[in-house]
Amino acid sequence: MNKLNRLHSFAAVCCAATLGLTYASSAVAAETTWERVKDAGALRCGAAIATPYVMKDPRTNTYNGFFVEMCREFAEHLGVEATFVDTNWDNIVAGAQSGRWDLSMALNETPERARAVAFSEPVSYYQVSFLYNKDNPKLSEGVNDLADIDKADITIAVMSGTVQDKAVTERTENANIMRLPGMDETRLAVMSRRADVLADANDTNLLFHHANPDWSVVMTPNPPIAPQGVAFGMNQSTPEADIQELNEFIIEKKEAGEIEGMIEEAAQLAVQQME
C-alpha cells in the first residue's frame, strides 16, 4: 500500500509539473500577442532601407515610406506608438525570429523566408512594369499590354540576369532585348532613345517616372508579370488570431485605396530626397 501511495504521489507531482509547463507555455504564447505590444505601449518595427517602402531622411533621421506609414497606422489601431529599429537586409528576418522587433517591414515573400517567419497579407506586390517615352513615334498610340511592345522594331532595355530579364525573355518573341549591367545604364538607354522601353520593378519605374514626369509613362501589365508579395514578417509563434487582425487591417486599407495613396506619396518623397 505504501508503494501504491508513493506511485500516486509521484503521478500527482508529474501532473502538477505538466500543468505548470502548460501554464508557462500559455503565458509565453500570450506574450507574443498584440496584447503584449499593448502592455509595452509600443509596436517595434524592424527597418531596413528599401525605397520607397522604407526610407530614412538623413537630415532628421526620421523614417518614412509607405510600409513605415502602415506600421504607424497599425500601431494607432492597437492604441500604441510605433518605434523603428535600425537594421539591414542581412538581419531583417533574424530580428523577427529573435523577438528584437514585432514586425519586419517590406519583406518579399520567398519560400526560404516562409520557413523562417510568418507573413501577413501582402501590402503591395513586386512585379515587372514597362516605362517608355510618350513622344516616341513608335509608341504614339500608347502601350496597354505586352503585345504593344513585342514588335520587331521595339528595343526593351533590362538589367542583365534580373527577374525582369528572365520575365521579358520568356514572354516576348519579336522585340529586341538590350541587356545592360546596371540600372543607370538601362535608364540612360531609354533617355537617349537607344532603347524604346525600360523593363524594371514596378516601384523602381514609378520613382523614375516621378523624376521625369514630362516624358515618361509607365505601363503595369494586368495580370501581373513575375508577381511577388511584399508583406510584414513576424515571429512564427505569433498566434493566428493576431495575424488575422493584421491581415484584416491591411485588406481594409487596400479596399479604401489608402495604400495606393501611400505608395504615391512615398514615391514623390523619394524623388524629393534624390534631388
Secondary structure, DSSP 4 states (H G I P E B T S, - for coil): -HHHHHHHHHHHHHHHHHHHHHHHHHHHHHHTSHHHHHHHTEEEEEE--BTTTBEE-TTT--EESHHHHHHHHHHHHHTSEEEEEE--TTTHHHHHHHTS-SEEEEEE--HHHHTTSEE-S-SEEE-EEEEEETT-GGGTT---SGGGT-STT-EEEEETTSHHHHHHHHH-SSSEEEEESSHHHHHHHHHTTSSSEEEEEHHHHHHHHHH-TTTEEEE--SSPSS-EEEEEEE-TTS-HHHHHHHHHHHHHHHHTTHHHHHHHHHHHHHHHHH-
